[in-house]
Amino acid sequence: MTKIAIIGAGIVGATTAFFLDQKADNQITIFDEPRGQATSAAAGIISPWLSKRRNQNWYRLANVGAALYPQLVNMAQLDEQAYASVGTLVTRTTLTKLEDLWQLAQSRSTAAPQMGHVEQWSQQQIEARLPFLKADQFNGGVFVSGGARVDGKHLVTQLLAHTKASLVQQKARIAQRQTQILVNQESFDKIVIASGAGAANLVRQLGLNLLVRPQKGQLIEVADQHLAIKKNMPVIMPEGERDLIACGPHRLMIGATHENDQAFDLTVSNAVIDDLLSSGQNVIEGLTKSMITNVRVGTRAYTNDFAPFFGKLTGFSNIWIASGLGSSGLTTGPAIGKMLAQDVNDEPVDYPSFSLPVSNYLSSSARNA
């Protein structure tokens, strides 16, 4: 039997636990302090193919993550609250930008069959298919049928429900005692740190400084019988505005924000709510503040190069870590979790194709007293 501790029950921790649980002799304990967790507050868009990010490691990772979801749906019996393949629409305000986006979509579709079919929608087609939008704000868009929406909280809940892992809802502390590594005074054979921005504090307890920073994210949920929104409408990524995610009949999420220098503050900001609402009003007919039904707040982890990293923690043979996923965590997280599980199980993993070495995101520091 191999005793494994996973610190963090977000998308990486839950996916790692899910794949580790496939091996019968793994005994898994998950330590999680859910307050502030990025995944539980997140509503994700699985559609990396039209991103213009130049980091090819990130694109390969996101592409693998997107392709992994249908497998997770089957293995964990995920329902449509957790994941729904509804397609994504990315709009542009000028015909020149639309043509550039179309060419990017065409160039990537041959190497990414999970994109499904790709279509160019005119302003008139957008108006006909998505009547709640102010179609005159766009000069068309590119629709990718393989795009999907994900609700982080439902996703991790359903993944963990398909494991035998024990969930301990308490803050974790990690310590080294001679050759042993302890989590909350209990010894484990192997440990996975998957606690997002909170990983910095854990690594500090081992005498290292993790170069990640927290970033606050907020989104709003709106609902009204007059909003002509259907359950399985595509996710919409309007140029210059916040993303729009239909989450049920007459229901929609708008967001999310990227707020730096907020540390781990989870206070709902009225100014941010007004900003999200204003962005929605720019493209949605009849949207009012009275339609807001909920606000989600979470904390993401970012690195200076805006790239995620994962693998063995430098200097430790039995500790793995993942962090820095940023706003694409629900896309890249499943792929990271699966690879970490493979490595923990002593299976080969090609880390260099997807991430810079973990050592790039560490610097030495004095141990805490």
N, C-alpha and C positions, 0 to 999 in steps of 0.2 A: 504493500500500500504506500502511495506517495501522498503526503500531506501538503496541500497547496493552499496558500492564502492569497486572495485577490483583494486588493484595497481599492474600492471604488466600484459601484454598481451602475455606472453609466454605460454608454454604448460599447466602449472597449472592454470594460470589466465583464459586462453581461455576455458579450460575444465570446470572449476568452473562456469564461466559465462554460458556456454552451458547448464549445468544441472540445474543451478538456473533459467534459462529462461523457463524451463518446468513448473514452477509455475507462474501462470498468474499475481499474485499481487506483484511480485518482479520487482522493477525498478532498473536497473543495469547501473552503470557508470564505465567504465574502464579507468584508467589513465595509460598511457604507454609512456615511453621514449625509443623507439626501438633501439637506437644506442647501440651496444654492447650486445644486447639480445642473450642469449645462443641458444634459440629455433630457431630464425630466421637464425642463421648461421649453424644450426645442420642438419646433415643427420644421422638418427638413424637406429639402427639394433634392431629389436624386436625379441630377441632370448635368453631369460635369462636362459634357462634350462640346458645349458652345462657350466654355470659359476661355478667356484669352491669357490666362496665367501662363507664364513662360517656364515655370518649373516643371520639367518633364517627369521628374520623380513623382511629384504630386499628381500629375495627370495620369500616369500609369496606375498609381495607387487608387485614385478616385474611380478610374475605369474598372479596375478589379472589384472595388467595393460595390459599384453599381451592378456589375454582373453577378455578384454573389447573392443579391437579395432574392431572386426567384428560388434559389436553393434554400435559403433560410425560411422562406414562406412555406415550402413543402416540408422541411424537416421539423420546424417548430409550429407548423399549422397557424401561421400568423393570419389574423383577420384584417379586414379593411380599415379598422381603426388604427392598426399599427402600420400597415403598408398598403398602398393602392397604386397600381400602375394606371395612371390617368392621363399621362402625357404632360409635356410642358410647352408653353408658348413664350418665346422671348421676342419682345417687340423692339422696333426701332422707329425713330422720329423722322428719318430722312431715307429716301430711296437708295442713296449711296451706301449708307450704313447697313441697310437691309441687304443689299447685294453682297457686301463684305461678309455679313453673317451667314448668308446662304452659301457662299463659297467655302467658308470654314466648316459648315455642317456637311457639305458634300465631301470635303476632303477627309473628314474624320469618320464618316459613316462606313466606308469600306473596311476599316480596321476595327470597328466597334459595332458588330451586328446587334448588340443589345440596344442600340439606339432605336431599332424598329424602323418604321418608315418616316421620312422627313418631308415636310410640305412647307411651301411658302404661302402664307395667308395674306390676302389683301385687306385693306381697311374695311371693305364691304363684307368680307368673309368673317372678320373679327366681330363686326357689329351683328351679323346674323347668328353666329354661334355663341357669342358671349354678350347678350343684350344688356347686362348690367354695366358694361364698360362704356366710357366715353370714347368711342372708336375714332373720333376725329383728332384725338391726341396722338394717334399713331399713323405711320405710313406703311403699316403692315408688320408682319412678324414671321418667325420660323417656328413651326410646330414639330416636336420630336415625340413620336408616339411611345417610345420606351421610357420616357421620363416618369417620375413617380413622386408621391408625397409620403412622408413618414411622420408619425407622431412619436416622439422619443419616449415619453412615459409609457404609452401602451406597448411600444416595441420591447423595451427592456423587461417590463413586467411579464410579457408573454414568453420571451426567451428564457428568463429565469424559471418560469413555471414548468419548463420542459427540461429542467436539470434537477439533480439531487443535491445541489449545493446548499449549504447552510448559510443563511443570511443573518448577520449580526449587525444591527443598526446602532452603531456607536462609532465615535471617532477613534481612528486607529493611531497607535504610536508604534514606532519600529525601533529596535535596538539590536546591537551586536554584543554577544557575550561569548568571547573566545571564538570558536568556529561556528557557533550557532547564531541564527537570526531570529529574533523574537518579534511577534506582533501581539501587542497587548499582553506581554509576559508569556505567551504561548509559543513554543518552538514549531517551526514548519520546515519541511524539506525544500520547498521552493516558494517564492513570493513574486507576485505580479503587482506592480504599482500602476494603477490606472485611475488616478484620482484627479485628473485634469490639472487646473492651476494649483490645487491643493497638494500636488506631488512635490512642489518645491519645499514645503515644510517637512515632509517625510524624508526627503533626501538630505536635508540639512541635519536631521537627527543621525545620519550616517557620516557626517563630516564633509559633505559636498554641497556646492551651491548650484542649483538648477536654474538655467537661464530661461525661465518662462515668466510670463506676467499675466495677471487676470484681466479680462475684458468683460464688462457688463453688457448683457443683451436683453432687450425688452421687446415684446410684441403684444398686440392687442387682438382680442377676438370680438367680432361684431355679429349680430344676428337681428334679423327683422323679416317679417313675412313679405314685405314689399321688395326685398332684394331678390332679383331673379337669378338665384344661384342654385344649381343642381348639385347633387351629391358627388358625381364623378366628373365634374368639370376639370379641365387641365389646370395645373399650377401656372400662374402667370408671372413673368419676370419683366415688368415694364421698364424700359430704359429711363433712368433718372429718378425712379420712384421705388418704394418698398415693394417687396414681393407679396403676392396675393395667393393664398392657399385656401381653396374651398374645402371645408371640413364637414359638410352636411348640407341638406336642403336649407337655403336661406341663411347659411352660416359661412363665415369667412375669417381667416387670420391675416393680419397685416404686419409685416416686419421682416427681419428684426433689426434692432439698432446695433451699433458698434461703438461702445462708450469706454474710452480709455481713462486711466487715472481715477477709477472708481473703486479700486481694490476689490473687496468682497461685499460691497454694499448691495443689498437686495431691496432697497427702498424703491417703491414705485414713484416715478417722477411725472408730475402733471405736465411739465413742459415737454417731456418726451412723448407722453400720450397725445398731446396736442399736435406734435410734429408728425407722429405716425398717422393720426387721423387726417391731418392736412394732406399728407402724401396720398392716402386713400381717396380723399375727396377730389384730388386732381384727375383721377381716372375712373372713379365709380359714380354712377348716377345716384343722387338722393341720399348719400351717406351722411349721417348726423351723429353727434356725440352721444345722443341718447341710445344709440344702437350698441354701444360698447358693453359687453357682458363680462369680460375678464381681461386681466393683464398677466402675462407670464414674465418672470424675471429669472435670469440665471447668470452664471459666470463661466466664460470660456477660458481656455488657456492658449496664449499666443507666444510665438518665438520671434526673435528679431528678424528672421528671414521669412516669417509667415508660413513656415513649413512644419508639418508634424514630424516627430522622430519616435523611434521605438527600437527595442532590442534589449540585450543584456546591459545592466547598469555597470558602467566601467568600474573595475576593481572587485566585482562580486560575481561569483560563478553561479549563484542560485537566486539572483534577483533580476527580474525583467521590469522594464518601464516603458510607458507610452505617454506622450503629452504633446501639447502644442497643436492640437487638431483645429483650433479656431472655429470658424463658422461652417466648415465643411465636415464636421465630425460625424454626422449621421451618414455621410457618403463614404468617408474613408475608414470610419471606426470598425465596421464589420471585417474588412480586409485585414486591418491591423490585429484585431482580436484573433482571427483565424491563424495568422502567422505566428503570433506570440504563443498560441496553444500548440502549434506544431513544434516550435523550438523548445518549449517546456517539456514536450513529450519526446525530445531528442530526435526530432525529424528535421531534415535540412530545410533551411529558409534562405532565400536570396534577398537579404536586407538591402544591399547596395543599389538594387534596381528601384527601390522605393523610398529610401531614407538615407540621409547623411548619418555618420556614426553618432551614437549617443554622446560620445566624448566631446563632440562639437558644441554641446549644449550644457556642459558642466565646467565649473571652475572650482578650485580648492577653497575651502573655508574652514575656520576653526570649529571644532565640535562644540555643541551646546554644553554648557555647564550642567 
